[in-house]
Amino acid sequence: MRYKELWGVALLFVTVLTGCKNVQQSTEETSKVIDIQFVADSAFAYCQAQCDFGPRTMNSEAHERCAQWIQQKFEEFGCTVELQKVDLKGYDGTVLHATNIIARTKSDVGPAKRDAILICAHWDSRPWADNDPDEANHHTPVLAANDGASGIGVMLELARLIQQNDSMKVDVDFVCFDAEDWGIPQWSDATDDGRSWALGSQYWAANVNNAHYRYGILLDMVGGQGARFCQEQMSLQYARNIVDKVWKAAQVAGYSSTFPTTEGGAVTDDHLPVNQVAKIPCIDIIAYYPDCQQSSFGPTWHTLNDDMEHLDRASLQAVGQTLVQVLFSEN
């Protein structure tokens, strides 16, 4: 499971991060409705553009072409883009030519950078549809409309809105993590300790200067049909106050039914290196389907059905408008 495994046992004790900048901000700042409108059609189009390259699997031509497209779109929306290129080793010894794409909104306050919020998602595709109901598809790459493209689509639309509206009081760093989905497939006999997943975020977290970050929000599978975003358990362990802030913002924005204040599963995802290594309090907005027989991540997770036909503008809208509420409410 992308070692996105939902743990059915009690969580081990996790030390709550201390000393991080401004993590005790009140959720009261999100109580006024922000009238800037997130455009789900735009986010959907950005998802479609990524999928038009085909599966963005590591070391593929589609992967490289999509990286260039993502860079160009962020630059088009006024961001300064840094490409963090690194060769990483997959669980099977494959050398993965990875690119973390870091896009920073431009500050107009002079040489001193303001505090920044980290918004992140992975952009690579799963190389194997190892959860597909048809075993014949288990070695086929996934198009990854939801599990990959959706988070990037939301971030690009946010970047466009930030460029058009000058009321932001903080900067935003959008980080597109690579090599998240090369984790050990279900058909492999290899032992999975979780470290074969989220390789790009592991590298980024070990090499980032965290001094100016208030907190982070990871977006993962935010476009699925009928998606509901429960409060992920590791997010509650590391950054409960940020969970409270975001779910309050969802309520104010009118999406309380999509963001219920109930606990979801505990997920090993890109937010863990951000919390554990970079020491930036970071939460995971990730869909949770407790009644789905095929997977708690939804029926299309790591299957060939993770395509544009199963992407939902309503889910993209709920997540995008909630983030507009969060970001434009920051003081």
Long-range contacts (C-beta under 8 A, 24 or more apart in sequence): 1-131, 1-186, 1-295, 1-297, 1-301, 1-302, 2-126, 2-147, 2-180, 2-181, 2-183, 2-197, 2-269, 2-302, 3-183, 3-184, 3-192, 3-194, 3-196, 3-197, 3-198, 3-268, 4-197, 4-220, 4-267, 4-268, 4-269, 4-286, 4-297, 5-194, 5-267, 5-268, 6-264, 6-265, 6-266, 6-267, 6-296, 7-233, 7-265, 7-266, 11-233, 11-234, 11-237, 11-266, 14-234, 14-237, 14-238, 16-237, 16-238, 17-238, 17-239, 17-275, 17-279, 17-281, 19-279, 20-210, 20-213, 20-215, 20-279, 20-280, 20-281, 21-115, 21-211, 21-212, 21-213, 21-214, 22-115, 22-214, 22-215, 23-214, 23-215, 23-239, 23-241, 23-242, 23-281, 24-241, 25-214, 25-241, 25-245, 25-331, 27-241, 27-244, 27-245, 27-248, 27-249, 29-329, 29-330, 29-331, 30-245, 30-248, 30-249, 30-252, 30-325, 30-326, 30-329, 31-248, 31-252, 32-252, 32-329, 33-252, 33-253, 33-325, 34-253, 34-324, 34-325, 34-328, 34-329, 36-161, 36-165, 36-324, 36-328, 37-321, 37-324, 38-157, 38-158, 38-161, 38-317, 38-320, 38-321, 38-323, 38-324, 39-157, 39-161, 39-320, 40-313, 40-314, 40-316, 40-317, 40-320, 41-313, 42-156, 42-157, 42-160, 43-150, 43-153, 43-154, 43-156, 43-157, 43-223, 43-313, 43-316, 43-317, 43-320, 44-153, 44-223, 44-311, 44-313, 44-316, 45-153, 46-73, 46-149, 46-152, 46-153, 46-156, 46-157, 47-145, 47-149, 47-150, 47-152, 47-153, 47-223, 47-308, 47-311, 47-316, 48-308, 50-123, 50-145, 50-148, 50-149, 50-152, 50-153, 51-143, 51-144, 51-145, 51-149, 51-307, 51-308, 54-141, 54-143, 55-125, 55-126, 55-127, 55-141, 55-142, 55-143, 55-144, 56-123, 56-124, 56-125, 56-144, 56-148, 57-124, 57-125, 57-126, 57-127, 57-141, 58-90, 58-94, 58-96, 58-97, 58-98, 58-124, 58-127, 58-178, 58-179, 58-182, 59-94, 59-96, 59-97, 63-124, 63-125, 66-123, 67-99, 67-101, 67-123, 67-178, 70-101, 70-123, 70-152, 70-156, 70-176, 71-101, 71-103, 73-156, 73-159, 74-101, 74-103, 74-156, 74-159, 74-174, 75-103, 77-156, 77-159, 77-160, 77-162, 77-163, 78-105, 78-106, 78-159, 78-162, 78-163, 79-103, 79-104, 79-105, 79-106, 79-159, 79-174, 80-104, 80-106, 84-203, 84-204, 84-207, 86-203, 88-179, 88-199, 88-200, 88-203, 90-179, 90-182, 90-196, 90-199, 91-182, 91-183, 91-184, 91-188, 91-190, 91-192, 91-196, 92-188, 92-190, 94-182, 96-179, 96-182, 96-199, 98-178, 98-179, 98-199, 98-200, 98-203, 99-178, 100-175, 100-176, 100-177, 100-178, 100-200, 100-201, 100-203, 100-204, 101-175, 101-176, 101-178, 102-173, 102-174, 102-175, 102-176, 102-204, 103-159, 103-173, 103-174, 103-175, 103-176, 104-171, 104-172, 104-173, 104-174, 105-159, 105-162, 105-163, 105-168, 105-171, 105-172, 105-173, 105-174, 107-171, 108-166, 113-171, 113-212, 114-169, 114-170, 114-171, 114-212, 115-170, 115-171, 115-212, 115-213, 115-214, 116-170, 116-171, 116-172, 116-173, 116-212, 116-213, 116-214, 117-170, 117-171, 117-172, 117-173, 117-213, 117-214, 117-215, 117-216, 117-217, 117-326, 117-327, 117-330, 118-172, 118-173, 118-175, 118-213, 118-215, 118-216, 118-217, 118-274, 118-280, 118-282, 119-155, 119-158, 119-172, 119-173, 119-174, 119-175, 119-216, 119-217, 119-219, 119-323, 119-327, 120-151, 120-174, 120-175, 120-176, 120-177, 120-201, 120-216, 120-217, 120-218, 120-219, 120-270, 120-274, 120-282, 121-150, 121-151, 121-152, 121-154, 121-155, 121-176, 121-177, 121-218, 121-219, 121-220, 121-222, 121-270, 122-148, 122-151, 122-176, 122-177, 122-178, 122-180, 122-181, 122-198, 122-200, 122-201, 122-220, 122-270, 123-148, 123-149, 123-151, 123-152, 123-176, 123-177, 123-178, 124-148, 124-178, 124-179, 124-180, 124-181, 124-182, 124-200, 125-181, 126-181, 126-302, 127-181, 127-182, 128-185, 128-187, 128-302, 129-302, 129-303, 129-304, 130-185, 130-186, 130-187, 130-302, 131-186, 131-294, 131-295, 131-301, 131-302, 131-303, 132-302, 132-303, 132-304, 132-305, 133-294, 133-303, 134-304, 137-303, 137-304, 138-185, 138-186, 138-187, 139-187, 140-304, 142-302, 142-303, 142-304, 142-306, 143-304, 143-306, 143-307, 143-308, 144-181, 144-306, 145-223, 145-306, 145-307, 145-308, 145-310, 145-311, 146-221, 146-222, 146-223, 146-224, 146-298, 146-300, 146-301, 146-306, 146-310, 146-311, 147-181, 147-220, 147-221, 147-297, 147-300, 147-301, 147-302, 147-306, 148-181, 149-223, 149-311, 150-219, 150-221, 150-222, 150-223, 150-224, 150-311, 150-315, 150-316, 151-218, 151-219, 151-220, 151-221, 151-222, 152-176, 153-223, 153-316, 154-219, 154-222, 154-223, 154-316, 154-319, 154-320, 154-323, 155-219, 157-320, 158-320, 158-323, 158-324, 158-327, 161-324, 162-327, 165-328, 167-328, 168-327, 168-328, 168-330, 169-330, 169-331, 170-214, 170-327, 170-330, 171-212, 172-327, 173-213, 175-204, 177-201, 177-204, 177-270, 180-269, 180-270, 194-268, 197-268, 197-269, 198-268, 198-269, 198-270, 198-272, 198-273, 200-270, 201-270, 201-271, 201-273, 201-274, 202-273, 202-277, 204-273, 204-274, 204-278, 205-273, 205-274, 205-276, 205-277, 205-278, 205-280, 206-273, 206-277, 206-278, 208-278, 208-280, 210-278, 210-279, 210-280, 213-280, 214-330, 215-239, 215-242, 215-280, 215-281, 215-282, 215-283, 216-271, 216-274, 216-280, 216-281, 216-282, 216-283, 217-242, 217-246, 217-282, 217-283, 217-285, 217-323, 217-326, 218-269, 218-270, 218-271, 218-274, 218-282, 218-283, 218-284, 218-285, 218-286, 219-285, 219-319, 220-269, 220-270, 220-284, 220-285, 220-286, 220-287, 221-286, 221-287, 221-297, 221-298, 221-301, 222-285, 222-286, 222-287, 222-315, 222-316, 222-319, 223-311, 223-312, 223-315, 223-316, 223-319, 224-287, 224-289, 224-298, 224-300, 224-310, 224-311, 224-312, 224-315, 225-298, 225-310, 225-311, 225-312, 225-315, 226-289, 226-312, 226-315, 227-258, 227-287, 227-289, 227-298, 227-312, 227-315, 227-318, 228-257, 228-258, 228-259, 228-260, 228-287, 228-288, 228-289, 229-258, 229-259, 229-260, 229-264, 229-285, 229-286, 229-287, 229-288, 229-318, 229-319, 230-260, 230-262, 230-263, 230-264, 230-288, 230-290, 231-261, 231-262, 231-263, 231-264, 232-263, 232-264, 232-265, 232-266, 232-267, 232-283, 232-284, 232-285, 232-286, 232-288, 233-263, 233-264, 233-265, 233-266, 233-267, 234-266, 234-267, 234-268, 234-269, 234-271, 234-272, 234-275, 234-284, 235-271, 235-282, 235-283, 235-284, 236-263, 238-271, 238-275, 238-281, 238-282, 238-283, 239-275, 239-281, 239-282, 239-283, 241-281, 242-281, 242-282, 242-283, 243-283, 245-326, 246-283, 246-285, 246-322, 246-326, 249-322, 249-323, 249-325, 249-326, 249-329, 250-318, 250-322, 250-325, 252-325, 253-321, 253-322, 253-324, 253-325, 254-321, 255-318, 255-321, 255-322, 258-315, 258-318, 258-319, 259-318, 259-322, 264-288, 264-290, 265-296, 285-319, 287-315
